[in-house]
Amino acid sequence: MAAPAHVPVLLDRVVALLAPALERDGSILVDATLGLGGHSEAVLSRFPATRVVGIDRDPDALALAGERLAPFGERFTGVHAVYDELRDVLAGLGLASVDAVLFDLGVSSMQLDVRERGFAYAEDAPLDMRMDGTSGPTAADVLNTYDVDDLTRVLREYGEERFARKIAAAVVRERSREPFTRSGRLVELLYAEIPAPARRTGGHPAKRTFQALRMEVNDELAVLRRAIPAAIAAIGVGGRVVVESYHSLEDRLVKQAFTAATRLDVPEDLPFVPPGHEPALRLVTRGAEKAGPDEISHNPRAASVRLRAIERLSEGAAA
């Protein structure tokens, strides 16, 4: 299998945010969304005493990343798992804590570039969209079994699609004639249902629906809701969690989890913080950092990125 092109978003900035946690000997990074291993390769090259545990639910991505990172030998360990299984992964490796956890959320270049996976709307392909193609319902299953209300909810919440109910009704109508199996037919339906003025703005008219189906098939928000607190709990003192999000709902979950972890455990009107009540964690980034115009011009995927980081200052309630 030829390795698809892969350009990690904000690579230098991500490595810089991880650096303070990884500069000591024996440090461990969990790359919770390994993909093709671009971030892990940069870390292993930059920090020669660091070990990386790479997690991915996609066996194909694990295989390709494993080949890419083979020169680093035992410093890299690949694990087939979903990233909300972080606690179990670390327990299985005998690790009580780690120094950093990185999430680069959303669909990977590998999944977009391999036509048969069905993630891309530019080519006709089977409607699969599973990040782990070995188990679970496909996008075709969602389209062919959800009722109008459930389809509307998925398209509206995950795709922020203005014409969610119109599209959902059309899908239910058309599947009664013939079940959906391939992306090309879905794209044709979307062109027919989305009014022409709306099709001329906001990118490809299928973008929002395909994103929504992918997030539903892979249960991405529920997985993330469990994974971020697990990552925060996994880091030791001086450890960092760094997250790249590409969807407003993802970024909102990350922001909420980071805010909760750094909140003062004292009444708001107290004029000072009593010893022992300082937050166990601090925000490293001010708000969400974004990519600059130069990076976006070279890597369009960077246009929607939101980057946040948090650091553990002491053992505490969020541990």
Secondary structure, DSSP 8 states (H G I E B T S, - for coil): --------TTHHHHHHHHHHHHSSTT-EEEETT-TTSHHHHHHHHH-TT-EEEEEES-HHHHHHHHHHHGGGGGGEEEEES-GGGHHHHHHHTT-S-EEEEEEE-S--HHHHH-GGG---SSS--BS---SSTTSS--HHHHHHH--HHHHHHHHHHHH--TTHHHHHHHHHHHHTTS---BHHHHHHHHHHHS-HHHHTSSS-TTHHHHHHHHHHHTTHHHHHHHHHHHHHHHEEEEEEEEEEE-SHHHHHHHHHHHHHHH--SS-TT-SS--TT-S-SEEESSSS-B---HHHHHH-GGGGG-EEEEEEE-SS-TT-
